[in-house]
């Protein structure tokens, strides 16, 4: 059967797995069988044997109990967990009462969290280290908490391993390809982790700590830019009143909307404050940008090789996580015309609406139709970095909230996005803000590259030896 994409497994070998034996073909794919043989034949730990507490999933407290929500405890969900990164764009915050409901998975600095349930395979095995900046926080049922025993192994090493080819693929090897791809806690506990020396682990820790220091520097630069903007355009609104009275002429006949949420007083306050500045609509004939849509090919076209397909879940304001999902090169004629160019702003209109990300370099990828491509018409009027910051600000988030209110699944109509009101400040102020944003992104890219070096060094230690990996890592770090 050589040359065929299949594996021969004896029934007696399957039965050796006792009550946990697997019959799904995915589990016996050649690449996964080879992976297991490679890792299991060398000194290793099982993940469940190097933890301080059992690996476990979180839980979602009842959404109908309002006393569980509205606090200050970040509730981390799948969309918040990216490749080696936790976003701070949390949709829900738990109260102290809500957190007590799921106190067994309350996070602490140094924990590792991993996604175990997703619609597609690329959603699972997203892994990141929990940092002090994420505290206090907890997780939902689609994520597991891993708290390693630092007397045996360092969390920075385990996290780098799980973010690399070997660890990520081992998690996917153990996953079950049902309607939703999933793992359970027992399966995560059986992940093979290569044994390495504490000296090597400390080298990885040092690299990771430096990377997170750069992240903090990046965050400070962005906060300075944000404060510069908010110091001029202060649009904090008073939400204490939720009652407004409008005539039919000034409501439905003007907007076509009858839902009460659309007319919350805070939106009138927002637009009244914006009227004191020079403003432009985002799109349309007199707008600041041209807006283009991409394509939505459907999951039947998803494959392992081809053009990377970027969806909303892969994007946040700071970075794009390159996806595992690919599309055929012939998905459309002249597919390269859909590739995002440098300085294009990707702007989400579905799901998590209102996320803006400026593309730093030309990309060879296709985005889903849920990500609009915004290109500045005239950079003498508005700068791309400045506009990206405004699009991610509460000014635009409130407008998104108003336009999408009442929908079970958020969808922001492009016709409404065109009408978004953007304050345009003096060009010198824009340049000052843009310079801080650019410095922030530069530092974040350096941080990301340093984290990638840690991951690569772990892979090199597995493929070659620790000394080779350490020498390579030291050479790479000299660049920073």
N, C-alpha and C positions, 0 to 999 in steps of 0.2 A: 504493500500500500504506500510505498515511498512516493513522494511527489504530490500526494493527495492531501487536502486540508482536512485531515481527520486523525484521530488517535485511537489506538487499540488498548483497551484497559480490561484486565481480567476481572471477572465478577468476584473472585476471591480477594483481590486487592481492594475492591470497593467495600466489601463486607468488613474488611479490617477496620474501617472507620466507625464500626459499631453503630450506635443509634443515630449518628450524625452523618451517615453516608449520603453522598450526593449522586443523583442520576441525571442532572441537567448537563447537556453537552457543553455549555459554556465553561464549566468547571474543568473540562478535560481538553480544552483547546491547547494546541501544541505550545504556544508561547507561554501559557500559564503553567503547564506541566514542566517546561524547561526552567521557568522562573523558580518554581517550588524546589526543584531538584538542586538548582544552583545555590539557593539560600540555605536550604535545609542540610546540605552536605558540608557546610562550614560551621564553625562555632557560632551559636546564636542563642538568643533568649526568645521566649514567647512573650508577647506584649503583656498578656495577663499576669505574667510572673514577675514583672518589674514595676508594678504599680502599688501605690499606698492604699488604694481603695478600689473596689470592683469598678470596672468600666461600666458606665451606665448612661442611659439617655435622659434627656430632660422631659418636660411635660408642658402643655399649654393650659394654664388655669382657665376656668370657665370664663368665656368672653361676656357672658350675660351678667356676671357679678362685677359691677363697676368698681367695687372696693378693692379689687385685685389689680387695677390698672391706674395710671395717672401719676405714678411716683417718679423716682429718680434711678431706678434699677434697670439698666439696659436689658431688653429681652432679645437675645440673639437668635435669628432665624437663618434659614438656608441662604437667602439673598444677601445677608450680612457677611457670610463666610466665603471668601474668595481664596485663590491660591496664595498661601502664606501671608494672608492679610485679612483683617477684620475691619469692615467699614464702620463708620460711626453714624451712618444714616439709618437709625433705628426707627421703625414704625410704631413700636409700642414700648412703654416703660412700665415696669411692675411697681406696685406699691409694696411697702414692707409686708403687708398681709399676703399679697399675691406671691411674693418671694418665699414666705414661710410655707406656702402651699407646695412648693417644689424645692425646699431647702436642701435636699440631698444632692442637688447638682449646682448649688451656688458656687460660682467660679472664684478662683483666687489667682493671683499672678503666678505664672509658671505652668498653669494647666495647659493642656493641648486639647483642642476641640476639632472634631472631624464630622463631616456630613455623611450620613448613612442611608438616606432615602432621597430619591429624585426621579423625575420623569425619564431622564436619560442617564447613561452611564457617566457622562462628563460632570454631572452634578454631584455625584458621590465622591468621596475621598478628597474633598477640599479640606485642607488642614491648616491650622494656624496656631500660633502661640498666644496665649492670653497675656496682655501687658497691664501694667498699673493704670494706664490711661483708659482701659476698658471698664475699670471697676467703678461701682458695683455692677454685677451682671449675672445673668442666668441664661439657660438654653432651652429650646423647645425639643419636641420628641424626634425631630429629624437629625439631631446632632448628638454625638457622644462626648462625654467628658473623660479625659485620660490624665490622671495625676500620677506621674512616675515617682519612684523611690530614688531620690538623688544620691543616696549612698551607693547605688548600683549604676545608675545611668543619669545623664543630664538631659533635661527637657529640650534644650537647644539642639542636641544631637538627634533625639527621637523625632522632633518636629522636622528637622532638615531631611532625615531619612524618609519620613512619610510624604514629604513634598517632592521627593525625587522619583526617578523612573521605577526603582525597585519597590519602594514602600507604597507608592500610589497604585502601581499595577498589582501588588499583592492584595491590597484592599479590594480592587476590582475583580481580581481572581476569585476571592471569597464571596463576592456579591451574587445575589440571586436575580436573574433577568426575568422578573415577572412583569405585570402591568406597570408597576413602579419598581425600578431597580432598587434593591435594598440589601442591607447587612443587619445582623443582630449583634448584640453585645458579646455573645459567646464567640462569634466569628471574628470580631475585631480583636478579642483577647487572644486568638490563635495566630495573629499576624507574627511572622518570623522577623526578628530584628537582629541583624548581625552584631556579634560581640566585637567591640573595639576597646582599646586602652583608654584609661581616664585622661592620659596626656593628649590623645587625639581629640577626645570629647572637649577638653578645655580649649583647644585651638578653635574648634567649631563655635564654642560658647563666646570666645573673644570676638570672633568675626561677627556673630549675630548681635552681640551687645553694641558693637560699633555701628552696625546697620540701623539698629533702633535709635541710637543717638542721633544719627542723621535724619531719621524720621521725625524726631522731636524738633530738630532745627528747621526742617521743612515746615512742620506744623506752625512754628512760631512765625516764620516769614509769611505764611498764608494768613495767619491771624492778624498780623500787622496790616496787610492789604485789606482785609475785611473791615478792620477798625477804621482805616482811612476812609473807606467808602461809607460805612455806617455813621461816621462822625459828621458827614455832610448830608447824606440821605437817610435821615432818621425817620423811619416809618413804622415804629412800634405802634400797634393799635390796641385800643381798649376793648377787651372782649367781655366786659362785665355785663353789657346789655346784649340781649339776643332778640330784641323786638324791633321791628321796623314797619312803617306803614307806607305803602306805595299805591298809587292809583293804577288801574289797568293800563292806562296810557304809558305810564312810566315803568311798567313791569313787563307783562307778557307781550304787549304790542311793541315794546322797544327791544326786548331780548329773545322773545319766543319761549321763555322759561316760566314755569309755574311752581317749581319746587321752592319751598320756603328757604332752604339753606342758601340758595343762590343770592338771596337778598339780605343776608346777615349784615348788620350795621358795620362790622369791621371792614367789609369790602368798600363801602362808601368812604370810610375813614382813610383807607389806603389810597384811593384815587384822589381824594381831596388833598392829601399830603403830596402826592406825586404831581399834582397840578401846579405846584410851586416851582417845579424844575422844568428844564427843557426836556421834552420826551418825544420819542418816536415809536410807532408800532414796530413790532419785531419783523414782520414780513409784509407781503403785499406790495402794491405799486410804489407806495411812499415809505416802505419799510427799510430796515437796516440790513436785512439779509435776504439772500435767495434761499428758498427751502426746496430740497429734493427728497424724494422717498426712494428707498431701496426695494428689495423684493422679499417675498415670503414664500419660499419654495415648498414647504411642507416636509414633515419628518421622513417621508418616504425617500427623500433625496439625501438624507444624512449618511455619511460614510466616514471611514477612518483616514482616508487620504484625499487630497484635493485642496480646494481653496478654504482657508479658515472661515467659519461662519460665526459672526459675533452677534450675540443677543443682549438684551437689556441686562440680564443677570451677569454678564461678563464685564459690565461697565460701571464705574463710579467716577466721581469728579476728579479723582487723582490718577487713576490708571485703568488700563484695559487688561483683563486676564485673557491670554490667548486660549481659545477653546480647543477641545478635542474634536468637536464636530466639524466636519469638512463637507464641502459641496463639490460635485463634479465640475471639472474645468469647462465643460460645455453646457453648464446649467442655463446660460443665456449667451447669445451672440455678443462678442466684445465685452466679456465679463469685466475686463480691466477698467471699463468706464464706471463701474460701480465701486471701485476701490476708493476709500477715503483718502483725500490728499492732505498734505501738511496744512495746518491752520483751519481745517474744517472742524466745526463744532458738531459733535454727535449729541443729539437731544432726544430724550426718551418721551414717547407719547402714549405708551401702553404699559400696564403693570405698575412699576414704580415710575410714575411720570415726573417730568421736570428735572431729570439728571442731565447735566451738561458736562461734556468732556472735550477739551481741545486736543486734536490729533497733533502730536509733536513732529512726526515724520510721515512721509508717504507710506501707506500700508498696502500690502498685497492680501486683502481680505474683503469679504462681503458682509455687510451688516444686515440685520433683519429689518423688515419694514417698520418695526416699532421704534427704530432709531432714525430720526430725521437728520439730514445733512444740511447744516447751515453754513453759508459762506458769506462773508462780509462784502457788501457792495462797494463801500468807500471807506478805506482805513484812515482817511483824513477826518472822518466824522466820528468813528468809534473803533477802538482797538480790540482785537480778538480776545486777548487775555482779560481785558476789562469786561467785555460782554459776557465771557464765560463765568466770571465771578458774579456778575449781576444775575445771570440765569440760575445760578445755584443759591441765590440769596432768598430771604423770606419774601421779598417783593414779588418775585415770580412764583415762589411756592404758594403764596396766598392766592394768586390769580389761577394757578393750576387747581388748587383746592376748590375754588368757586366754580370753575368751569366743569369739573368732574364730579361735583357733589351729587349724591343720590345714586351713583352707579355702583353695582356690586363688584364689577371688575373695572378698574380705572382705565378710561380711554379718553385721551385729550384730542379733540378734533383738530386737524391741521388748520381748519378755518378759524377756530378760536385761538390757536397758537399764533397765527398771523397778527391777531389783534392785541397780543400781550404788550403792555405799556412798559417801555424801557427808558429810565432816566439817563440822559447823556451829559456827563460833566465836562468841564473845561479840559482841553487836550493835555495840558501840563499835569493836571491831577490824574488823568487816565494813565499817562506815562509812568507816574510815580507808583500807582497801584499795579500796573502791568509788570513793572520791574520786580516788585516783591513777589508777584505770582510766578514769574519766570524763575526767580531764584528758588522759590519753594519747589517747583517741579524739577529743577536741576538737582537739588538735594535729595528729593524723593527717588529720582532715577538712580542716583549713586547708592542710595540705601537698597533699592531693589536689586541692583547688580551685586551688591555685597551679600545679600541673602542668597542670591543665585550661586555665588561662589561657594557659600557654605554647603548648599545642596550638591553642587558639582563635586566638591571635595569628598563628601560622603560616598558618592557614586564611585569616585576614583579609588577610594580605600577598599570598596567591595570588589572592584574590577582588577585592581593591582595590589597595592599595599598602603599602609598608613603613612610611611615615610615619604613615598612619592606624592601622596595627596597633600601632606603638610608642606612640602617644598613648593608644590604648585600654588597652594593657597597663599603662602608667604610672598611669592612673586606677584601674584595678582593684587594683593593688598598694598604692595608698594606703589601701585598706580594711584591709589586714593590719597 
